[in-house]
Amino acid sequence: MTTESPADATARRVRSTQDVDAMPPLGRAIPLGLQHVLAMFVGNVTVPIIIAGAADLSAEQTTFMIQAAMFVAGVATLVQSLGLGPIGARLPIVMGTSFGFVPVLIPIAVGMGLPAALGAALCGGVAMALVGLFLPWFRFLFPPVVTGTFVIMLGTLLMPVGLAYVGGGFGAEDFGASHHLLLAGLVLVITLGLHQFGRGIWSEAAPLIGLLAGYATATAFGLVDVSAIGGAAWLSLPTPLAIGLEFHWAAVLPVVLLAVVTCAESIGDIAGTTAGGLDRPPTPKELSGGVMADGLASVFAAIFNAFPQISFSQNVGMVALTGVVSRFVVAIGGAFLVIAGLLPKLGAIVSSIPNAVLGGAVVIMFGMIASAGIKMLSHISFNRRNMVIIGVSLSAAIGLPAQEGLYAELSDNLQAIIESGLIPGALCAIVLNLILPREDRAFRSDV
């Protein structure tokens, strides 16, 4: 019988994908990093497309902002995963453009101009960075019952988005057509099959293989629009302050408020990553560095003509699904995003992936996020106090977006904050945790 030497054990750990500080062989790490990019690519570029359309920008300006979004997301992912001094969680977290700010930034961009929207976004980034800096002093606001509930809310609120992709994407004229459902079903079956029955790289890269199979099938049946690929340029360098920055209190205040509350989403993503991939809660250093990275990345984004950055929840689901927690794998994905931001033709190829193909993969990932939250809550005491915190918070997060008439008389900014679901749900969890009396008596069904 042979025993493994300490040196051999160390070498094996360093090359493992199940170690956060491991650097697997490039032949294994590159495809695993690429599948992270494919999972978030469309979501990342959708935000500038939506805001540019609302602001009536030209096609050239819209393309410029799409490239900026990819470049900034890549740089932010590198900082978040590899770290820069105290900045960055040093976890397998992919960064991208936040959807949460879209309802607030659109009226600013339309009414005051795009420079005002970017100026407000910069101030919001500063606010997020300050929250991250002082987070160790406010850690008591986020015990496991709160962060676990956050993560469940994230997954639950994203599930309808995943199913919208399955049907062909938001606003698709042929939404729900059979070819969309069949493509999504193909990707889902391949991904689940390889994940459950494959071994090694076949299991870890199951989402990527499923996406490639779906893309190849869609191409064979003429369902991929390749027109943008031929017209895309080969090289485009980022230009700081090309759009400019303007600062108006009417724009800055709502964005800063939203940025502070959005930190709860970032904390939930970090907690979901460590719970789903590492089976532990995040450390104070990881939380503080992660939120600071979100804030400073958002400042960097505003300077480079992009919108606020935050950890992408679908990639939290990717970590939970594949079990690959190497931060260097994610850093490779960040490097790919930087390259895509410099090479528009490469970005055009990735953005040509049909929504239904992506839907087959992300519908699993979003469910895995909710599963990670349930896993986090499994470690708490299910007494009456914690049951109320979880129940009321989920009711607010899921119920309010479904009943818009309840807050139709409020201002557009307040409607946008409530409609997100996550923000009112997060506030309920934090406030209830602070004001409800603590009790040690375990919950009993006959009480």
C-alpha positions as CSV (number, residue, x, y, z in Angstrom):
1,M,0.0,0.0,0.0
2,T,1.4,3.4,-1.0
3,T,0.8,6.6,0.8
4,E,0.8,10.1,-0.6
5,S,3.7,12.3,0.5
6,P,3.0,15.8,1.8
7,A,4.7,17.3,-1.2
8,D,2.4,15.3,-3.6
9,A,-0.7,16.2,-1.6
10,T,0.3,19.9,-1.9
11,A,0.9,19.6,-5.6
12,R,-2.4,17.9,-6.1
13,R,-4.2,20.6,-4.1
14,V,-2.6,23.4,-6.0
15,R,-3.8,22.0,-9.3
16,S,-7.3,21.2,-8.0
17,T,-10.4,23.1,-9.1
18,Q,-12.0,22.5,-5.7
19,D,-9.5,24.8,-3.9
20,V,-10.1,28.5,-4.0
21,D,-6.4,29.3,-4.3
22,A,-5.6,26.6,-6.8
23,M,-4.4,27.2,-10.4
24,P,-5.5,24.2,-12.5
25,P,-3.8,23.3,-15.7
26,L,-4.6,25.8,-18.5
27,G,-6.2,23.1,-20.6
28,R,-8.7,22.6,-17.8
29,A,-8.9,26.2,-16.5
30,I,-9.6,28.0,-19.9
31,P,-12.8,26.2,-20.8
32,L,-14.0,26.5,-17.2
33,G,-13.3,30.2,-17.2
34,L,-15.0,30.6,-20.6
35,Q,-18.3,29.0,-19.4
36,H,-18.5,31.7,-16.7
37,V,-18.3,34.4,-19.4
38,L,-20.9,32.7,-21.5
39,A,-23.3,32.6,-18.6
40,M,-23.2,36.3,-18.0
41,F,-22.3,37.8,-21.3
42,V,-25.7,38.7,-22.6
43,G,-26.8,40.1,-19.2
44,N,-23.8,42.3,-19.1
45,V,-24.3,43.9,-22.5
46,T,-28.1,44.2,-22.1
47,V,-27.9,47.0,-19.7
48,P,-26.0,49.5,-22.0
49,I,-28.3,48.4,-24.8
50,I,-31.4,49.3,-22.8
51,I,-30.1,52.6,-21.5
52,A,-28.7,53.6,-24.9
53,G,-32.0,52.8,-26.5
54,A,-33.9,54.9,-24.0
55,A,-31.5,57.8,-24.5
56,D,-31.9,57.5,-28.3
57,L,-28.1,57.0,-28.9
58,S,-26.8,56.2,-32.3
59,A,-25.7,52.7,-33.3
60,E,-22.0,53.7,-33.1
61,Q,-22.5,55.1,-29.5
62,T,-24.4,52.0,-28.5
63,T,-21.6,49.7,-29.8
64,F,-19.0,51.8,-28.0
65,M,-20.9,51.4,-24.7
66,I,-21.3,47.7,-25.2
67,Q,-17.5,47.4,-25.6
68,A,-17.0,49.5,-22.5
69,A,-19.3,47.2,-20.5
70,M,-17.2,44.1,-21.5
71,F,-13.9,45.7,-20.8
72,V,-14.9,47.1,-17.4
73,A,-16.5,43.8,-16.4
74,G,-13.3,42.0,-17.2
75,V,-11.1,44.4,-15.2
76,A,-13.5,44.3,-12.3
77,T,-13.6,40.5,-12.3
78,L,-9.8,40.4,-12.2
79,V,-9.7,42.7,-9.2
80,Q,-12.5,40.9,-7.4
81,S,-11.0,37.4,-7.9
82,L,-7.3,38.1,-7.6
83,G,-7.4,41.1,-5.2
84,L,-5.6,44.4,-5.1
85,G,-4.4,45.1,-1.6
86,P,-7.5,45.1,0.7
87,I,-9.8,45.4,-2.4
88,G,-11.4,42.2,-3.7
89,A,-13.0,39.2,-2.1
90,R,-10.4,36.8,-3.6
91,L,-13.2,34.4,-4.4
92,P,-14.5,33.0,-7.7
93,I,-16.9,35.9,-8.3
94,V,-17.6,37.3,-11.8
95,M,-18.5,41.0,-12.0
96,G,-20.8,42.7,-14.5
97,T,-23.1,45.6,-15.1
98,S,-25.9,45.7,-12.5
99,F,-29.5,45.5,-13.7
100,G,-30.7,47.0,-10.4
101,F,-29.7,50.6,-11.4
102,V,-31.5,50.5,-14.8
103,P,-34.9,51.8,-13.7
104,V,-33.2,54.8,-11.9
105,L,-30.6,55.6,-14.5
106,I,-33.0,55.6,-17.5
107,P,-35.0,58.7,-16.4
108,I,-31.7,60.4,-15.6
109,A,-30.2,59.6,-18.9
110,V,-33.3,60.7,-20.8
111,G,-34.0,63.9,-18.7
112,M,-30.5,65.1,-17.9
113,G,-28.2,63.3,-20.3
114,L,-25.9,60.4,-20.2
115,P,-23.0,62.3,-18.5
116,A,-25.4,63.0,-15.6
117,A,-26.2,59.3,-15.4
118,L,-22.5,58.4,-15.4
119,G,-21.7,61.1,-12.8
120,A,-24.4,59.7,-10.5
121,A,-23.1,56.2,-11.0
122,L,-19.7,57.3,-10.0
123,C,-21.0,58.8,-6.7
124,G,-22.9,55.5,-6.1
125,G,-19.7,53.6,-6.5
126,V,-18.0,55.8,-3.9
127,A,-20.9,55.1,-1.5
128,M,-20.6,51.4,-2.1
129,A,-16.8,51.5,-1.5
130,L,-17.4,53.3,1.8
131,V,-19.9,50.7,2.9
132,G,-17.4,48.0,2.2
133,L,-14.6,49.9,4.1
134,F,-16.7,50.2,7.2
135,L,-18.5,46.8,6.8
136,P,-16.6,45.1,9.7
137,W,-18.3,47.6,12.1
138,F,-21.7,46.8,10.6
139,R,-21.3,43.0,10.3
140,F,-23.9,42.5,13.0
141,L,-26.6,43.6,10.5
142,F,-26.0,40.5,8.4
143,P,-26.1,37.3,10.5
144,P,-26.7,34.0,8.7
145,V,-30.5,34.3,8.9
146,V,-30.3,37.6,6.9
147,T,-27.7,36.6,4.4
148,G,-29.3,33.2,3.8
149,T,-32.6,34.8,3.1
150,F,-30.9,37.3,0.8
151,V,-29.5,34.4,-1.3
152,I,-32.9,32.6,-1.5
153,M,-34.4,35.9,-2.6
154,L,-31.7,36.3,-5.3
155,G,-32.4,32.8,-6.8
156,T,-36.1,33.1,-6.5
157,L,-36.4,36.5,-8.2
158,L,-34.1,35.3,-11.0
159,M,-36.1,32.2,-11.8
160,P,-38.6,34.1,-14.0
161,V,-35.7,35.7,-15.9
162,G,-34.3,32.3,-16.6
163,L,-37.6,31.1,-18.0
164,A,-37.9,34.2,-20.1
165,Y,-34.6,33.2,-21.7
166,V,-36.0,29.7,-22.3
167,G,-38.9,31.2,-24.2
168,G,-36.7,33.3,-26.5
169,G,-35.9,36.3,-24.4
170,F,-37.8,39.4,-23.2
171,G,-39.8,41.0,-26.1
172,A,-39.2,38.1,-28.5
173,E,-41.9,38.2,-31.2
174,D,-42.0,34.4,-31.3
175,F,-41.8,34.0,-27.5
176,G,-42.5,30.4,-26.4
177,A,-42.1,29.0,-30.0
178,S,-41.3,25.3,-30.1
179,H,-37.8,25.8,-31.4
180,H,-36.9,28.0,-28.4
181,L,-38.3,25.4,-26.0
182,L,-36.5,22.5,-27.8
183,L,-33.1,24.3,-27.8
184,A,-33.4,25.2,-24.1
185,G,-34.5,21.6,-23.3
186,L,-31.5,20.2,-25.2
187,V,-29.1,22.4,-23.3
188,L,-30.7,21.6,-20.0
189,V,-30.7,17.8,-20.6
190,I,-27.0,17.7,-21.7
191,T,-26.0,20.0,-18.8
192,L,-27.8,17.9,-16.2
193,G,-26.7,14.6,-17.7
194,L,-23.0,15.5,-17.7
195,H,-23.2,17.2,-14.3
196,Q,-24.7,14.1,-12.6
197,F,-23.1,11.2,-14.6
198,G,-19.9,12.7,-16.0
199,R,-16.5,12.7,-14.2
200,G,-13.8,15.2,-13.9
201,I,-13.8,17.9,-16.6
202,W,-16.9,16.5,-18.2
203,S,-18.9,17.2,-15.0
204,E,-17.2,20.6,-14.3
205,A,-17.6,21.9,-17.8
206,A,-21.2,20.6,-18.2
207,P,-22.7,24.1,-18.7
208,L,-20.1,25.0,-21.3
209,I,-20.6,21.7,-23.2
210,G,-24.4,22.2,-23.0
211,L,-24.1,25.7,-24.4
212,L,-21.8,24.6,-27.2
213,A,-24.1,21.8,-28.2
214,G,-27.1,24.2,-28.2
215,Y,-25.2,26.8,-30.2
216,A,-24.1,24.2,-32.8
217,T,-27.7,22.9,-33.1
218,A,-29.1,26.4,-33.4
219,T,-26.5,27.2,-36.1
220,A,-27.4,24.1,-38.1
221,F,-31.0,25.1,-38.2
222,G,-30.3,28.7,-39.1
223,L,-31.4,30.2,-35.8
224,V,-28.2,32.2,-35.1
225,D,-27.9,35.7,-36.4
226,V,-24.3,36.2,-37.6
227,S,-24.9,39.5,-39.3
228,A,-23.3,41.5,-36.5
229,I,-20.1,39.3,-36.6
230,G,-19.1,40.3,-40.1
231,G,-19.7,44.0,-39.4
232,A,-17.8,44.1,-36.1
233,A,-14.4,45.8,-36.0
234,W,-11.3,43.8,-35.1
235,L,-9.9,46.3,-32.5
236,S,-11.4,49.0,-30.3
237,L,-9.4,50.7,-27.5
238,P,-11.2,52.0,-24.4
239,T,-11.4,55.8,-24.1
240,P,-11.8,57.2,-20.6
241,L,-14.3,60.1,-20.1
242,A,-15.3,59.9,-23.8
243,I,-19.0,60.6,-22.8
244,G,-18.1,62.8,-19.8
245,L,-19.3,63.2,-16.2
246,E,-21.9,65.7,-14.8
247,F,-23.1,65.9,-11.2
248,H,-26.7,66.9,-10.3
249,W,-28.1,66.4,-6.8
250,A,-31.4,65.2,-8.3
251,A,-29.5,62.4,-10.1
252,V,-26.9,61.6,-7.4
253,L,-29.2,61.2,-4.4
254,P,-31.4,58.3,-5.7
255,V,-28.5,56.5,-7.2
256,V,-26.4,56.8,-4.0
257,L,-29.4,55.5,-1.9
258,L,-29.9,52.6,-4.3
259,A,-26.1,51.8,-4.2
260,V,-26.1,51.6,-0.4
261,V,-29.0,49.2,-0.4
262,T,-27.6,47.2,-3.3
263,C,-24.7,46.3,-1.1
264,A,-27.0,43.8,0.5
265,E,-27.2,42.0,-2.9
266,S,-23.4,42.0,-3.1
267,I,-23.2,40.5,0.4
268,G,-25.8,37.9,-0.6
269,D,-23.7,36.9,-3.7
270,I,-20.5,36.6,-1.7
271,A,-22.3,34.5,1.0
272,G,-23.9,32.4,-1.7
273,T,-20.5,31.7,-3.3
274,T,-18.9,30.5,-0.1
275,A,-21.9,28.5,0.9
276,G,-22.5,26.9,-2.5
277,G,-18.8,26.3,-3.3
278,L,-16.9,26.2,0.0
279,D,-19.6,25.1,2.5
280,R,-18.8,27.9,4.9
281,P,-19.9,31.5,5.6
282,P,-17.7,34.3,4.2
283,T,-15.1,35.9,6.4
284,P,-15.3,39.6,7.3
285,K,-12.3,40.3,5.1
286,E,-14.0,38.7,2.1
287,L,-17.2,40.6,2.6
288,S,-15.4,44.0,3.1
289,G,-13.0,43.5,0.2
290,G,-15.8,42.2,-2.0
291,V,-18.1,45.2,-1.4
292,M,-15.2,47.6,-1.8
293,A,-14.4,46.0,-5.1
294,D,-18.0,46.5,-6.3
295,G,-17.8,50.2,-5.4
296,L,-14.4,51.0,-6.8
297,A,-15.2,49.0,-9.9
298,S,-18.4,51.1,-10.4
299,V,-16.2,54.3,-10.1
300,F,-13.8,52.8,-12.7
301,A,-16.8,51.9,-14.9
302,A,-18.2,55.5,-14.8
303,I,-14.8,56.9,-15.9
304,F,-14.7,54.3,-18.8
305,N,-18.2,55.0,-20.0
306,A,-20.0,52.1,-18.3
307,F,-22.6,51.6,-15.6
308,P,-22.3,50.3,-11.9
309,Q,-20.7,46.9,-11.4
310,I,-21.8,44.1,-9.1
311,S,-21.2,40.4,-8.7
312,F,-23.3,38.4,-11.2
313,S,-25.8,36.0,-9.5
314,Q,-25.9,33.5,-12.3
315,N,-22.2,32.9,-11.8
316,V,-22.8,32.2,-8.1
317,G,-25.1,29.5,-9.4
318,M,-22.4,28.3,-11.7
319,V,-20.0,27.8,-8.7
320,A,-22.7,25.9,-6.8
321,L,-23.6,23.8,-9.9
322,T,-20.0,22.8,-10.9
323,G,-18.2,22.9,-7.6
324,V,-15.3,24.7,-9.3
325,V,-14.1,27.3,-6.8
326,S,-10.7,28.2,-8.1
327,R,-10.5,32.0,-8.3
328,F,-7.9,31.7,-11.0
329,V,-10.5,30.0,-13.3
330,V,-12.7,33.1,-12.9
331,A,-9.7,35.4,-13.4
332,I,-9.2,33.7,-16.8
333,G,-12.8,34.5,-17.6
334,G,-12.1,38.1,-16.6
335,A,-9.2,38.2,-18.9
336,F,-11.4,36.9,-21.7
337,L,-13.9,39.7,-21.0
338,V,-11.1,42.3,-21.3
339,I,-10.0,40.8,-24.6
340,A,-13.7,40.8,-25.8
341,G,-13.9,44.4,-24.9
342,L,-10.9,45.2,-27.1
343,L,-11.9,42.9,-29.9
344,P,-15.5,43.7,-31.0
345,K,-15.6,40.8,-33.4
346,L,-15.0,38.2,-30.6
347,G,-17.6,39.9,-28.5
348,A,-20.1,39.7,-31.4
349,I,-19.5,36.0,-31.7
350,V,-20.4,35.4,-28.0
351,S,-23.3,37.8,-28.1
352,S,-24.8,35.8,-31.1
353,I,-25.7,32.9,-28.7
354,P,-29.5,32.6,-28.9
355,N,-31.4,33.5,-25.7
356,A,-33.0,30.0,-25.5
357,V,-29.6,28.3,-25.5
358,L,-28.6,30.5,-22.6
359,G,-31.9,29.8,-20.9
360,G,-31.3,26.1,-20.8
361,A,-28.3,26.7,-18.6
362,V,-29.2,29.7,-16.5
363,V,-32.5,28.2,-15.4
364,I,-30.5,25.5,-13.6
365,M,-28.0,28.1,-12.2
366,F,-30.7,30.4,-10.7
367,G,-32.3,27.4,-9.0
368,M,-28.8,26.5,-7.6
369,I,-28.6,30.0,-6.0
370,A,-31.8,29.4,-4.1
371,S,-30.5,26.0,-3.1
372,A,-27.3,27.6,-1.7
373,G,-29.5,29.9,0.4
374,I,-31.5,27.0,1.8
375,K,-28.2,25.4,2.6
376,M,-27.1,28.5,4.5
377,L,-30.3,28.6,6.5
378,S,-29.9,24.9,7.4
379,H,-27.3,25.9,9.9
380,I,-29.5,28.3,11.9
381,S,-32.1,27.6,14.6
382,F,-35.6,27.6,13.2
383,N,-37.2,29.3,16.1
384,R,-40.2,31.6,15.8
385,R,-38.1,34.7,15.5
386,N,-36.1,33.4,12.5
387,M,-39.2,32.0,10.8
388,V,-40.8,35.4,10.9
389,I,-37.7,37.1,9.5
390,I,-37.5,34.6,6.6
391,G,-41.3,34.5,5.9
392,V,-41.9,38.3,5.9
393,S,-38.8,39.0,3.9
394,L,-39.7,36.5,1.2
395,S,-43.3,37.7,1.1
396,A,-42.1,41.3,0.4
397,A,-39.5,40.2,-2.1
398,I,-41.7,38.0,-4.1
399,G,-45.1,39.5,-3.6
400,L,-44.5,43.2,-4.2
401,P,-43.2,42.8,-7.8
402,A,-46.3,40.8,-8.6
403,Q,-48.7,43.6,-7.4
404,E,-47.5,46.8,-8.9
405,G,-50.9,48.5,-8.2
406,L,-50.0,48.6,-4.5
407,Y,-47.4,51.3,-5.0
408,A,-48.5,52.8,-8.3
409,E,-49.1,56.2,-6.7
410,L,-45.5,56.6,-5.6
411,S,-42.7,58.3,-7.5
412,D,-41.0,56.5,-10.3
413,N,-37.8,56.1,-8.3
414,L,-39.6,54.6,-5.3
415,Q,-41.5,52.3,-7.7
416,A,-38.3,51.1,-9.2
417,I,-36.8,50.3,-5.8
418,I,-39.9,48.5,-4.6
419,E,-40.4,46.7,-7.9
420,S,-36.9,45.1,-7.7
421,G,-38.2,42.9,-4.9
422,L,-34.7,42.3,-3.6
423,I,-34.4,45.8,-1.9
424,P,-37.6,45.7,0.1
425,G,-37.0,42.1,1.0
426,A,-33.5,42.9,2.1
427,L,-34.7,45.8,4.2
428,C,-37.3,43.7,5.9
429,A,-34.7,41.1,6.8
430,I,-32.3,43.6,8.2
431,V,-34.9,45.6,10.2
432,L,-36.7,42.6,11.6
433,N,-33.4,41.1,12.7
434,L,-32.7,44.3,14.6
435,I,-36.1,44.8,16.3
436,L,-37.5,41.4,17.0
437,P,-36.8,40.0,20.5
438,R,-34.3,37.2,20.6
439,E,-35.4,33.8,21.9
440,D,-33.7,30.5,22.4
441,R,-36.8,28.4,22.3
442,A,-36.8,26.2,19.1
443,F,-39.8,26.5,16.9
444,R,-42.4,23.8,17.4
445,S,-45.4,23.1,15.2
446,D,-47.8,22.9,18.2
447,V,-46.8,26.4,19.5
